[in-house]
Amino acid sequence: MALPVETFFLQPDAEGTLQTQIRQLVAEGILSGRFRPGEKLPSTRKLAEHLGVSRITVTLAFTELLADDYIVARGRSGYFVSENAPEPPAFPAKGSDKSTVDWSRAIGQRFTSADAIPKPADWASYRFPFIYGQADPDLFDSANWRLCALEALGRKDFDALTADYFDSDDPKLIDFIARQTLPRRGILAKPEEILLTLGAQNALWTTAQILLTQRRSAAIEDPCYPQLRSILEQSRCHLNAIPVDEHGLRPDALPDDTDVVFTTPSHQCPTAATMPMARRRALLDKAEADDFLIVEDDYEFEMSFLKPPSPALKSLDRNGRVIYVGSFSKSIFPGLRLGYLVGPAPFIREARALRASVLRHPPGHIQRTVTYFLSRGHYDAQVRRMSRAFHDRRMTMDAAVEAHGLTVAGAGSFGGSALWMRAPDPVDTAELARALQPKSVLIEPGHTFFAGPNPPANYYRLAYSSIPAPRIEEGIAQLAATLQEMG
């Protein structure tokens, strides 16, 4: 029996190429049981005419379905649903109508937090997205990334793609990080002192799990990265939030009983302050004198387009007290989720064992793709391209902010991708963000960056990583006008 061509139609809002959509609608018909083994599909010519696409598009989609044994070709008779195609379940899918579980009692430990920075899923549809950390498709080298990913799928990389590393990492990527990436930050490390992680946040979580207990004390910057504070609160350690100044964390403000300090010396999050060399040395001296460890998140050092970046705190460490956190997720794209830890071998050994027990290792294909992207110079070229674009956007931001009389609380003298702003005291920037959203303007309220029950409500962050320079002035004008209306 032949399936009528009218059975097939493309959804106007479907994602992917036409070839992908055609393959998906045939596969879904088979998986749902609407198309049965042995049934004949329309000819590629008829289906192409019905869908309004080229015949080669349908042919390529059918070729993929053939390869996966969803359909078979029978000489001049055409295409048929394969007898070996996946079968739909013989029982109806059912969900529970109600739950008799009291989840308020059943949940033993809670991880939900109000500290997450909200980002609408459709942020790219906004005309003025002043939000941090999203990939700009105009700056990403998708062509070379695709080539590297395809090469990593090749026969010679079959083991890198398919092997279970257990607690190990791609030796080629570790070698590149040790010989190329870290020396640029003044850091020398052996392979046994480097561990790959699923981004910087995973590296921070791993570090907290190993170094902190309910009897130990940690110090964080205030304001700071909200997810770091959540991680440390979950560890149930004693937590001290240390207010930062225009130079970042103050070593003399650290409590005497501190066991671990978490800091962002190169580019403080979110104020963008850079810790001076004298203060870095003072922090290291205090760590030695008071016997505590330092976790350095080397956040956004690549975006130092106004001045050359300062050496990493880890490069000044002579006593093995600094654990270094790096990431490719910000400079390549956030969804990559690939970072790394650098520290003394005993610490990395425990981190490796913890990672193996939780997630084993980052996917081998991602590791090998990144290796090719780094080693062929594509990464450096992308960072230079991003730096030039961010420099132009920063100049436009500075001029627009000054022209409209907005107050900058922290701008970062080395570069970065955002400004830390302060609204007039009566303004709640969470309400400001809600008022701006219908005007297609997105900003990040700043209260989530602060510790304590009553954080200041009038700070906000304006990022320029996701907005093209020509739109910046108009967006800042909308922001200034809305502030005046609320004022």
N, C-alpha and C positions, 0 to 999 in steps of 0.2 A: 504494500500500500504506500502511495506517495503522500508526503506531507504537503498540504496546500501552501503556496507561496505567501498567502495572506497571514499565515501563522507567524511570519517573521516581520518584526518592525524594530526600528532603532529609537531609543528614547532620546528626546532632544537635549536633555540635561546629562546624558551619560558621559562618563570620563573615559579617556584613553583614545587611541587612534581608531579609525573606522575598522581597520583590520582586527584590532583587539575587541571592539564591540561586537563584531559579527561572530568571532570565535566564542565570546562569552555567552551570547544569546543561544547559540547551538548547544554549548556545554550545559548551560542552565536548564535548557529544555530536556536534555538527557538526564541530568541529575535529579530533576523534579519528577521524572516519570512521564512527562507529556510526550516525549519522543521515545519510542520503544525500539529495542533491537530488531533489525531487519527492515525498518521503515526507510523508504527512499526519500532523500533530500531533494529539493528543487535543484535544477541545473545551475551552474555558476552564472550562466548568461541570464536566465530568468530571475534569479535572486538579485543579481546586480541591477537589472532593469527595475525590479520592484523596489529596491532600497535606494535607488538613485546614486549608485556608486560605480566605480570602474570594475570591470570583470576581474582584473588582476588582483584587486583588493580582496574579493571573495575567494579567488583561487588561493591566495597566500594564507587566508584564514583557514580554509579547508585543509591546506597542506600541514598546518600546525596541528589541526584536529586529527589528521591521519597519523602524524608522528606519535601522538599521545593515545592512539587506538580508541578515540571516541567514535570515529567513522572509518569506513573502508571504501575503497574504489573497486568497482567490478567492471573492468574493461569499458566497453561503450555504453554500459547500462547506467553508469553514473555513480553517485555517492549514496551510501546507506549507513544507518546507525549500526555500529559494530556490535557483534554478539558479545564482545569482551568489554564493552563500555561499562563504566561504573553503574551499579544498580541503585535505584532509590531504596530507602529503608522499607522493610515490609511492615513496619508498625508506624502509626501516626505519632508525630512529635507532640509532646504535651509538656506543659509547664505546670508548676504547682499553683493552684488557685489561691491558696492562702498559706501562711507560715504560722506554725504553732510555736516557733522559737522566739524567746524574748532576747533580742539581740543586745539590748542595753545591759543584760547580765552575761550573755554568752561571750561577748568580746572582752578578752582579758587585757588587752593593751591597745590604746588608740593612737592612730597616726594621722588622722585628719587634722588640718591646721588652717587657721585663718590667715597665715602669713604668705600664702602663695600670691604671686603677682599676676593679676588677671590679664589675659590677652585674648581678645575675641578670636575664634577660629577663623573668621573671615576678615582678619585684619587687613589683608592685601586689597580688599575692596574699598577700604577707606582712602580718601584722597590725601589725608594728612596723618599718616601713622607715625607719630613720634614715640615709638615703642622700641625697646632694646632687644637685640639678639636675634632678629629674624633675618633669614638669608635674602639678599637682593639678587634676583635672577639676572639683572644687567651686569653684575660684578662677578658672578660665579662662572668659572671656566667649565661649563657643562660638557663641551665637546671633548676636551682632554680627559676629564673625569670618566666619561663614557668609554673612551679608548682604553684607559687604565683598567676599568672594571671588566671590559671584554677580555683584555689580555690575561687578567687574573682568573678568568674562567677557562683559559686554555689548558691543553694537555700537559704542558710542562709544569703547570701550577696545580695539578690535580690534587696532590697531597696537601698543599696549603689550603685548598678549597674544602676538602672533605675530611681531613684528619681531625681526630679528637686530641687537642693539645693537652687536655686535662688541666694541669696547673702551669703549663708553659705558654710562650708567646711565639709569634712568627720571628725567627732569629734575624731575618733580613730587616724587619722594622726596628727591632731592638738595636741592631748594629747601627742603623741610620740615626736613630735618636742619640745613641752614645757618641757617635763620631761627628755628627753634623748639627743636630738640633741643640743639644745641651751645651757644647762648647761656645755657641753664640751667646749664651747667657752666662758664660764664664764658669760653667760647671763641668767637671770631669767625673764620670761614673762608669763603673764596670757593669756588664750585663746582669750580674746577680744583684745589682742595686737598682734595677729598673723593673717596673711592673705596669702592664697596660690595664686600663680601667674603662668602664663605660662612661666616659666623660669625667669632668672635674668633680661633679657632685657625688658620683660614685666613689671617687678617690677620697673625698672628704669623709664620706660615710665609713669607708673601710678604715681610715685612720682613726676616727673616733671609736669604732668598735674595738680596736686593738689597744689604744692608749688610755681610754677612759673607763672608769667604773663609778659606782655610786659614792665611793670614798675619795675620788680625785676631783681636782678643780681645774676648770678651763676658763680662759679669758678670750673674749671676742671683742671686735670693734663695734662701736655704736655710733652711727648706724652701720649695718652690715648686710650681707647677702641673706635674705630671710630664710632660705632653705638650709643654710648652715646652722642658723639658730635652732631650727626645728630638729635637725639631726642631733645636735648636742643636748637638746631637751629630752629627746627620746633615749639618749644614753643614761639619763638620770644622774649625770655628774653635777657637781656644784658649779654654777655658771655665773661668771661676772662679766657684765657688759661695760667696756671702758670707752668713755666718750673720746672721739677723735678730734683733732684740731686741723688747721690748714696744712699740716705736715703728716697727717695720718695718726697712727697709734703712738701714744706717749709711754715709753718704757717705765718712767718714774711713777706712772699711775697704776701699775700692775700690783695686785695684792701679793703679799709675801708667800702665801701658801699655794701659788699657781703651779700646776703641773704641766699644762700645755697651753700655748698661746696660738691662736689662729689669726693670721694677718694677711693683708693684701698690700704689701709695701710698694710695688711698682705702680699700681693704679687702684687706689682704695675704692671699694664698692660700698656705697654709690657716689661718694663725694668727688672721686677722681684725683684725690691728693696723692702725691708721690713722696715717699719717705726719704729725707735727705741722707746722705752717706753717714754723717756723724751720728744721726739717730739710729741708723741700722747697726752701726758698730756698738752703740750704747745698748741696744736690745740684745745683741749677741753676748756682750760682756755681762749683762744682767742674767741672761739665761745660764751662763757658766757659773756665776756667783751664787745664784739661787737654785741651780740644778733643775731647770725646767726645759721642755722641748718646744720648738717652734714649728708650726705648720704654715708654710708659705704658699699661698695661692697666687701664682704669677699671672694674674688676670690681665689680659689685654696688652701685654708688653709689645706685641707685634704692631699695634696701632700707635706707636710713638712717632708721629709724622711731624711734630713741631720741634722736637729735640731728639737726639739719639737716646735710646732707653738706658736707664741706669743698670749696673750689674745686678743680677739676682742676689737676694740675701743669701741663698745657698752657696753662691760663689765666694762669699766672705767667711763662710763657716769653716773653721779649722778643727772643731771638736766633735763633729758629727751630731750636732743638736738640731739641725734643720731638716725637715722633711718637705720635699718640694712637690707641688702639684702643678702639672701642665695639661693643656688640652688642645686638640685640633678642632674641636667642635665649633668654636667661635670663628676661627679664621678660615675654615673650609665650609662647613654648614652645620647648624645646630643639631639636625637630625642624625648626624654622623655618630654621635655619642662615643667618641674615642678620646681618652685622655691617658695620663700616665703618672705614676708615683716614682719619685727618686728618693732613696734614703739608705741608711746603713743596712748591710746585708741581713742582720738578725731581724730587723723590722720588716724588710721586704719578704723574708721567708715566711713570717706569720701572715702578712698580707696576701701572699700567694696561696697559702693554705686556706684562708678565709674565702678568698675569691673562688677557689676550686669547689668549696663546699656549697656555695650559693649559686654561682652561675658558670663555673668552670673557666671559660675564657671568652673574650669578644670573638665574634664570627671570623673565621679564617679568611673568607673572601674579602671582608672589609679591611682586615689587616694588610693583606697583600695588595689590594687596590691602593690603599694609602701609601704603602711603600713605593709603588710605581709613581704615584702622583708627587711624592716628595723627591724621590731620587732623580726624576727627569726634569726637575726645575719648575714644574707647573705650580707648585705651592708657593715658591718664592715670587713667581710672576704674579700670582693672584694676590698675594699680600701687598706687593707694590701697587697693583691696580686699585685695591681697596684703599690703601693709604692715600693715593692721589685723590680718589673720589671723596674720602672722608675729610681730607684737607679742604677741598673746595666747599663741601657742605658745612664744615665747621666755620669757615670764613663767612659764609652766608648766614649761618645761625647767629654768630656773634653780632653781625651787623643788624640783623632783624631784631634780636633781643634788645640791643641797645636803642634802636630806633623806636621801639614800642615801650621802652621804659620798664622792662621786666627785670627782676632781681636774680642774679646768679649767685648761688651759695657755694658752688664748686665747679670749676671748669676743666681742670687738668692742664697743667702747663706743658705736658709732653704729648698730648693728643687724646686718644680714646675715641669713643663713639657716642657720648652722651654728655649733657649738662645737668648738674644738680641745681635745682631751682628752689626759690622760696617765694611764696605768695604772701600778701599782706596778712597779718595775724588773724583777722576774723574769718579768713577764707578756709574752708575745709576742702582740700584738693580732691577728696573722694567725690564730693558733690560737684566740684568743678569738672571732673572727668565725666560724670554722668551728663552734665549740661553740654559738654563739647561733643559727645558721641553723635547726637542727631545732626550735628554740623559737619560730620565726617572727619572729626579731629580726635585722635587717640593720644592720651598722655598716661603716665604711670604715677598714681598717687604715692606719696612717700612714707605714709605712716607704717607700712609693713616692714620697712627697713629698720625701724627702731625697736629696742627692747622696752619692756615695762608695760604696765596696764594703761598708761595714759600718754601715748606717744604724741609728739607734735603733729598737728593735722595740716599744716600749711606748706609742707615740702612736696616736691614732685620732681620726676625725672623726665627730661626731654632727650630722646635718642635721635640720632640722625643716620643710623645705619640702614634704615629701611625706607627712607623718603628721598626722592631725587631733589637735587639742589633747586631747580626752578619752582618747586612747590613750597619751599620752606617759608618764604616771606609771607605768602598768603595765609599759610597755616598759623604762623606766629601772630599775624594780625587778628585772625579769628579768636585765638587764645586770649590776646590782650583785650579785645572787645568784650569777651565773656567775663573776664576778670573784672572789668570795669562795671559791667552790669550787676555782678555779685557784690561789688564793693562797698 
